[in-house]
Amino acid sequence: MSRKIKPIPEAELKKYYEYAAKYLLKPWHTRPEKEPIIVGGKGARFYDAAGKEYLDFLSQLFNVNLGMGNEKVIEAVKEQVEKVNYTKNTYLNIPKILLAKRLAELTAPNLVRTFFSNSGTEANEAAFKIARVYTGRFKIIGLWNAYHGSTYASMSAGGVAANRSPFEPLVPGFYHIPPPYCYRCAFGLEYPGCGVRCARFLEDAIKFHGPETVAAFIADPGVVAAGVLIPSKEYWPTIREICDKYDVLLILDEVIAGCGRTGRLFAHEHWGIAPDILTLAKGISNATVPLGATVMNRKIADFFAEKKSFMHGFTYSGHALACAAGLAAINAYVEENIPENAAKVGEYLLDALKGIQDRHRSVGDVRGLGLIEGVEFVKDKETKKPLVAEDPETPLEERPLVALSDGCLDEGLLLMPTMSGSTIRIAPPLIITEEDVDKAMDIFERQITKMEKRFL
Ligand SMILES: Cc1ncc(COP(=O)(O)O)c(C=O)c1O
């Protein structure tokens, strides 16, 4: 039990759980009795109402990149709230102006102007509208099993069947190609002999749909929803080349992959390419106040400047508190060399995971970049038969990876399985130490052994 948090008496706690079960419609799966009530946190640790301490290997939801309770960000929000916390969306406020300028300075040189919103979903929604208006074309191509948000357009651009199918029909004009998934190549090929067929297939798709109708290609460079798929070094340059050839805009969704997560401030820096539109959210404000950003290239920026309008917006576009948090967080990433720590400790974590892979028959593949890792589980390493049967009727507790992550949580470690597929995703705050990696990996390995005994 933590010394920092005074536990809430059991009777009171029980009442909260009763209220939660009765009054809340929670997002995604509803298991209120399984979810801790969080009352505090600092750095990579957080505390529940019963006083239990947890080690956060998910940055809550891939977003508290600087750790919980970051003082620089909190102070910036406090300072701003004393001045002005909200201005009408078309009015200006100082954090909004300064954050847009800072993003123009820190992102690739071609990215010069930003539209602000409240989330990754909204950042992508704006990107689609920008792409359609700017190009005069309407089709958007994305990747199977990617996730870009949960509104209709972002869900249509994503490809996770489990969260698409209950809401069909979806928005027309969104199409998909297979992701860069070397472990289970959709084309049955092997790198490097494959000639990055998965990237080249974008050209086939553009030709099939008619280049004059395709506005943009969107992808998350970490393809986190599909289980963290880190493509070969040729993938992104090839995609960029194909987009240029057909005047198709490249939208990179760095909602998770940005803000230091992959070991660079922005993921596309790894591959020496720049998107036409970059979407950011989550870590951009260290999750202190919700914030989304859609950063666009000069040609697009000039187009809208000339038109003098972009007929889109939210009441909270450019919220002063969110932008103050964003400015403080982005400056902290740079000043404190946060991406460097993510690169260094990320390598250490990946090594530890490879050790676990060697020792466990259920760990089929381990992959990652910086501090975003995927551990894919199989029934059999030879056949690569997935560990999890794709059966939505299976109760959550009887799914091996839910049991594994529940077991980790019981031991005070937060990480997360993919919504479908057989991968556990690991994404600690970027300030994490090697010592904490050791602690987390001890718990993870112990729970893998337990899971193997029960399910294999
Ligand atoms: C890659 C990616 N894009 C977009 C989103 C949507 O962001 P939000 O939940 O802030 O709307 C997410 C959320 O997890 C994401 O992982």
The ligand as a Tripos MOL2 file, in Angstrom:
@<TRIPOS>MOLECULE
LIG
   16    16     1     0     0
SMALL
NO_CHARGES

@<TRIPOS>ATOM
      1 C1         -3.6080    6.1950  -33.6870 C.3       1 LIG1
      2 C2         -4.8150    6.8190  -33.0610 C.ar      1 LIG1
      3 N1         -5.4630    7.7760  -33.7120 N.ar      1 LIG1
      4 C3         -6.5440    8.3920  -33.1910 C.ar      1 LIG1
      5 C4         -7.0330    8.0290  -31.9660 C.ar      1 LIG1
      6 C5         -8.2470    8.6990  -31.4080 C.3       1 LIG1
      7 O1         -7.8680    9.5700  -30.4010 O.3       1 LIG1
      8 P1         -8.9350   10.0410  -29.3100 P.3       1 LIG1
      9 O2         -9.3310    8.8590  -28.5170 O.co2     1 LIG1
     10 O3         -8.1910   11.0970  -28.5450 O.co2     1 LIG1
     11 O4        -10.0780   10.6230  -30.0520 O.co2     1 LIG1
     12 C6         -6.3830    7.0330  -31.2310 C.ar      1 LIG1
     13 C7         -6.8830    6.6350  -29.9130 C.2       1 LIG1
     14 O5         -6.4210    5.7220  -29.2730 O.2       1 LIG1
     15 C8         -5.2590    6.3990  -31.8120 C.ar      1 LIG1
     16 O6         -4.6250    5.4130  -31.1670 O.3       1 LIG1
@<TRIPOS>BOND
     1     1     2 1
     2     2     3 ar
     3     2    15 ar
     4     3     4 ar
     5     4     5 ar
     6     5     6 1
     7     5    12 ar
     8     6     7 1
     9     7     8 1
    10     8     9 2
    11     8    10 1
    12     8    11 1
    13    12    13 1
    14    12    15 ar
    15    13    14 2
    16    15    16 1
@<TRIPOS>SUBSTRUCTURE
     1 LIG1         1 GROUP 0 **** ****
